[in-house]
Amino acid sequence: MNKRSYLIFMYTIDELRNCIKAELDRQAYVEEPHSLFEPIKYIMADGGKRLRPVLALMAYNLYRDDIEKVLKSAIGIEIFHNYTLLHDDVMDNAELRRGRPTVQKKWNSNVAILSGDAAAITAYKYIETVEDPYLRQVINYFNKMAMDICKGQQYDMEFETRDDVTEAEYIHMIFLKTAVLIGGSIRHGALIAGAPQHEHDALYDFGCHLGLMFQLQDDYLDVYGDTAEFGKKIGGDILCNKKTYLLIKALELASAEDKALLRDWMERVNFDPNEKIRAVTDIYNRSGVREAVQAEIDYYVGKSREALDRIDVPEERKERFREIIDAMGARKK
Amino acid sequence: MNKRSYLIFMYTIDELRNCIKAELDRQAYVEEPHSLFEPIKYIMADGGKRLRPVLALMAYNLYRDDIEKVLKSAIGIEIFHNYTLLHDDVMDNAELRRGRPTVQKKWNSNVAILSGDAAAITAYKYIETVEDPYLRQVINYFNKMAMDICKGQQYDMEFETRDDVTEAEYIHMIFLKTAVLIGGSIRHGALIAGAPQHEHDALYDFGCHLGLMFQLQDDYLDVYGDTAEFGKKIGGDILCNKKTYLLIKALELASAEDKALLRDWMERVNFDPNEKIRAVTDIYNRSGVREAVQAEIDYYVGKSREALDRIDVPEERKERFREIIDAMGARKK
């Protein structure tokens, strides 16, 4: 019998999400001045799936079931995520976020900058609640992760004005901007549950692979998704020439003729949106881009499975993580 | 004989400043992407007096002389200070900082936002270097201080569009925006030197009083300073109707006639700058504003002396702190 196969209570994902929601509701942001905290409350109220804190709780629940001990710091991660959204929306001059006006549109960019700063510090306040034996390592990983996310945003902005971004550069950028926060959330839960170093390292890798998969599928679904299921309009990335994995691969794989055609579409100022989406999708189809992105996603499906294999907890506890991988894998079809 | 009167080496302020400078020079900001760190290097290169880390070292040196142990985290405080300047300059749309173009003018506001974020995280990375028995308390005080500074900036921005700011509100705002970082720097040095709670509390109070004095004198010198000595043009605050302690007191103390005259000057769009400065200064003089601000500064001189008295180290070690108070007191004449 495995040394860690003692019985612990396994929460369902819905139960964990409800714990997160209840804890978030308890945080009322009532400090003065209200004008500083109101925008944080506004962006935090706009739920979403609470993916990052739920993953932190799931990772904790691999080892322990007293999940109230990870709740506060898991919420710190969610607040930190929302801080990055507040500042990204200023830098991107974005008008909408999950269907609602961004803070910088509803108020103004100064409000989004300063409330973002206050959100980041609030996140640190939640993170500092972890217990003593873990505090130094938690802070150390958190700071490293936070800096990685900054670097990812910097690369993302720089890529906008470059037309020679390589596949490797793109993967590195989404690793920094998106994947390390998923990996970091999962590592965090395992770390403060007392998991040994090599296991929370493996869970970090697992989460990063999951994050890469997630972003690659976002890129994929923008072109090949079903509007009703995907929840946003198809072709948005194509219309604004966003440097997705698909566009970068097309510029690498397409025939000389199709490359010229693609660059021509990218430079046009006046065009019929549906015509552009159809034309670019046709180029993607002809160039094997659809297969390339599917292969890349499958690669990270495999890598994430391998990472899970390195974790020495009973197989039934890992089952939910495997289900997430499968759901992700299925999402692309 | 006092239990702490064993001999420790007392560094001069210049020696401490040189230690800070040498350590700052060792930090090269060479990480990739350079575009993210270049603006941090730029603002950090623009030295100034390094007041905050020097005060942290001085406070440490009250108790211990192995000052290399406080260097890194003291520099974290200086980097944090510069992060607040980066974001404040975006929010104020400022063009110059210490005579050089601000980051948001030299590059753009997105660069200043994201490099500011990276500077804040860099600061946290330096802060986390403190030794184990102090880490939790250091992080706790640092987070609280960081949030206070955000709140201070929020109040400062709100005051710009209000014309009923009270003296108490103004003091509270400069306490949050300016004083807590001075107080926090001094507390930090004492805390990680192993000072008992009531002593680093007293040093925090001392530093906060010093910070309030410092800001009140800035307000005072803008009107009554000598251009050559003060290093910036006299009357700048008057010209832009900045809500300084002097303006707030004038709106409280002046005669009904002078109040009307003052509001009239504040509303004029076309005016001769020298005439406005002269007229407003005359109102200040007639209303007893000069005496009021001097009395307020003297109040904090007294409070800071009292705070120093609460610290149980040999008098000769505190001497340099008393000299700073005296120098501040003299600065106003």
Interface residues (C-beta under 8 A of the other chain):
Chain A: E31 E32 P33 S35 L36 H87 V90 M91 S109 N110 I113 L114 D117 A118 A120 I121 T122 Y124 K125 E128 D132 L135 R136 I139 N140 N143 K144 A146 M147 C150 K151 Q153 Q154 Y155 M157 E158
Chain B: E31 E32 P33 S35 L36 H87 V90 M91 S109 N110 I113 L114 D117 A118 A120 I121 T122 Y124 K125 E128 D132 L135 R136 I139 N140 N143 K144 A146 M147 C150 K151 Q153 Q154 Y155 M157 E158
